Amino acid sequence: MNAAVNCVPGTTRSVAGVLTTLALLLVAIRADAQQLADDIENLVRPHVDDGLLSGVILVAHGDDIVFQQGYGFAEWEHQVANMPGTRLGIGSITKSFTENVTDALLREGQVSLTDPVEKYIAEFHRGPAGVIPTVGHLLNHRAGVPHRVTSAIDETQPMNTVAIVSRVAEQGLLFEPGSERLYSSAGFTALARVLEIAANAPFDQLLVRYVFGPARMTSTRDESGQSLMAGRAMPYRLGAEVDRIIVKKAPYKDLGFLTGAGSVYSTAADLRRYVDAIDKGVFGAAARAGLFGDNPNEWRGIYGRTNGYESSVDVLPSEHMVLIILANLQSASTGQVRAQIQALLTGGAAESIPLPPVVSGRFEDPQEIVGAFGRADIRLNNGDLFRGENEFYAIEGRSYYIPASGTRMRFRRNTEGIVDALISTSLS
């Protein structure tokens, strides 16, 4: 039995034409997505195969996720693969969540930017000359709080906002509040403590109430200390053996000491939901302006890095593009891949990313280059050389290479043959 179809005269061909056009458009979109996937795969595969890239990459266009793939391992020793839903540490992207909690409490009248911090934390220091720090000073990194107030041993222990505020009190402020700006993770943890007191709730609950819930971030968690967190990737770093670069464990840290500043684990999909919520004004006009900026043709983003984890969330408003890269291996390859994928997404061709230089034999006594060179602290740990937290190794040309950042450097000697300066020669 044939079904009867009633058509308005003259419309049959136009409807068929529209359906054909939509079908062709769908084929084109799928072809573009497949080409993008192939281009990204060709770009990252050499670095994945060489153990230089580990994490999750997501690309969204408008409402659609057009690429999402895990690379490397969430747990390298047991070869547990990173998956699209793996939770990774997002470092200082956490600070943007804290800013949103602050804005929410400001709107509710529970806190004011002009409130003195001592209103909430009686023992909080004033400046060296007695200037009183405010909530606004903490929010804008102008309170004079040191960036870090913890030792390496402290950071292995479960710590909360009360413990960090106590250490801030012990160390005092570095300058008069409002007179300078110093990026401070400890300052943001102190801000988190202020918000806890103002709202009478633990900070992880404030995150759920004011950020994760409104943005539908169902997989995002604050550092849970000794509690298990399903699907969490462990952090790693790069080091060197006799003739090759290898993956090594990052030092163990309980990120509770970074509450409000770098303590959150998230997924690529949840961060994409966060961007969408900002775009729709869920967190207010200021949050949207902060992420999307004034120039819609310019890539804008937020970035975080801590103890083996590295994260970036980039948006290109004019093209409705979002690029998210979460890594559990600090490597120059991560940033290089980020730049080249941005080029692909704007219609350009990705340039091949060179692999790190080959490890060579040591050409000078490591003890001769140990010490402080300006802001760079060079140390020797169990035979391995470190600049800050990053291991480096000798390469040809009497130089060194830091695989975590791509920095090449060498040490200058004076006329007496004594090392007197460190010179960073390039980034690659």
C-alpha positions, -999 to +999 in steps of 0.1 A: +000+000+000+014+033-010+011+063+013-004+094-001+016+125+001-001+159-003+023+186-016+018+222-024+022+226-061+057+236-071+073+228-038+084+192-043+116+201-062+125+228-037+121+205-007+142+179-025+168+205-032+170+216+004+174+180+015+201+174-010+219+206+001+217+196+037+230+161+029+260+176+010+266+200+038+266+171+063+291+152+041+313+183+039+312+188+077+321+152+083+349+154+057+363+185+074+361+169+108+379+138+095+406+160+079+411+179+111+414+146+130+439+133+105+459+166+107+460+166+145+469+129+146+498+135+121+509+164+142+509+147+176+517+111+168+556+114+167+555+131+201+531+106+216+553+077+203+584+093+218+567+097+252+567+135+250+529+141+250+503+127+274+468+139+280+435+148+263+428+172+234+393+185+226+382+208+198+346+222+197+330+242+170+298+259+182+277+233+199+296+204+184+327+185+197+345+179+164+376+162+179+383+146+213+411+121+219+432+108+248+470+103+243+497+086+264+488+072+298+470+083+329+492+058+348+524+051+330+537+022+351+505+002+344+499+016+309+464+028+317+455+050+287+443+085+290+407+086+278+384+116+269+368+114+303+401+112+323+403+137+351+435+158+351+448+186+373+441+220+358+464+241+379+457+279+380+426+276+359+412+269+394+417+306+401+390+315+375+366+294+395+375+312+427+369+345+409+334+333+400+327+323+436+339+357+448+316+374+422+286+353+434+292+362+470+296+399+461+262+398+443+246+382+474+261+408+497+280+382+517+314+399+511+327+432+497+359+440+479+366+468+504+362+445+534+395+443+554+407+407+554+411+409+592+373+411+593+372+374+585+408+364+596+417+382+628+454+372+627+459+382+591+489+406+587+489+442+578+515+456+555+550+466+568+538+501+575+504+491+587+483+493+555+453+469+559+448+444+531+413+440+516+394+412+499+400+431+466+437+431+472+437+393+475+416+390+444+439+412+423+472+398+436+480+431+454+479+421+490+516+414+493+512+377+501+542+355+489+534+333+459+541+301+480+543+298+517+549+260+519+580+238+518+583+207+497+575+186+527+545+207+536+531+200+501+531+163+506+507+166+535+469+171+534+466+208+540+435+231+541+429+268+538+434+273+576+469+258+574+479+280+545+465+312+562+486+302+593+517+301+572+509+334+556+506+348+591+540+334+600+557+349+569+540+383+568+533+405+537+561+414+513+549+450+506+522+475+514+488+462+501+478+480+470+513+494+462+525+465+440+513+434+422+527+399+429+511+368+415+502+347+445+487+313+448+489+315+486+470+348+483+442+330+464+441+302+491+437+330+517+409+344+496+393+310+495+394+310+533+377+344+534+349+330+512+345+300+534+340+321+565+317+346+547+295+318+533+299+294+563+308+265+540+339+246+529+354+258+497+347+226+478+310+230+485+312+266+473+327+254+440+298+230+435+272+255+445+285+285+424+305+270+396+303+233+389+265+231+393+256+261+372+280+250+345+269+214+346+305+203+353+295+168+366+330+153+365+350+181+381+364+177+416+384+196+441+415+179+456+402+152+479+433+144+498+434+107+508+400+100+492+400+081+459+391+100+427+380+077+399+396+082+366+423+106+379+455+108+359+488+108+378+514+136+371+547+130+354+578+149+342+605+144+316+641+134+325+671+119+307+690+086+308+723+079+292+712+086+256+674+092+257+646+112+272+623+093+295+591+098+315+596+100+353+572+105+382+565+140+393+571+145+431+541+135+451+520+164+462+486+167+478+472+197+460+451+208+490+478+234+497+466+251+465+429+252+475+413+280+454+445+284+434+453+251+417+435+223+435+409+212+409+408+182+386+386+183+356+379+168+322+381+183+288+343+180+283+336+197+316+359+226+307+341+230+274+308+232+294+325+259+315+333+280+285+298+276+272+284+288+306+307+318+305+296+326+269+259+324+279+265+349+308+260+324+336+289+340+356+281+376+345+294+401+320+328+405+336+336+368+334+326+368+298+347+398+289+376+383+308+376+352+287+364+364+253+380+399+253+373+427+229+387+413+196+367+383+184+394+375+159+420+369+186+427+337+204+420+341+241+425+317+269+433+306+304+462+284+315+474+264+344+504+243+354+514+226+385+536+196+394+534+176+362+499+188+351+495+214+324+462+228+310+449+253+285+415+265+274+415+287+243+386+303+225+384+321+191+351+339+194+347+349+157+348+312+147+331+298+177+361+276+183+372+261+216+405+242+220+412+224+253+444+206+261+449+188+294+482+171+301+497+150+328+532+153+315+549+187+315+566+189+281+575+215+255+555+194+231+523+203+248+526+240+241+540+234+206+510+212+197+487+239+211+501+266+188+500+243+157+464+232+163+454+268+166+469+273+132+449+244+118+417+257+132+422+291+115+427+275+081+465+275+081+489+246+077+505+231+108+543+232+108+562+201+118+574+202+154+610+192+159+617+165+184+641+174+213+678+173+207+697+141+215+711+135+249+749+138+249+776+131+274+784+156+301+812+180+292+817+198+325+815+190+362+779+194+373+790+207+407+805+237+389+772+249+376+752+244+408+739+276+424+717+306+420+718+326+388+694+355+391+660+339+395+673+305+382+682+280+409+704+252+396+707+221+417+719+185+416+695+158+428+706+122+428+729+129+399+703+147+378+705+184+370+675+207+377+666+242+370+638+249+395+615+219+393+626+209+357+653+184+349+677+193+321+704+175+302+736+181+281+734+184+243+758+191+215+775+225+214+784+225+251+748+235+259+718+221+279+681+215+271+650+216+293+625+192+278+597+205+300+599+240+284+620+237+253+646+261+267+683+258+255+709+273+278+746+274+285+768+285+314+793+313+308+828+312+324+850+342+332+886+345+324+895+324+353+873+295+341+847+300+368+810+298+359+795+333+364+763+334+344+735+313+329+724+323+293+692+310+279+699+308+241+665+299+226+631+281+229+624+253+205 
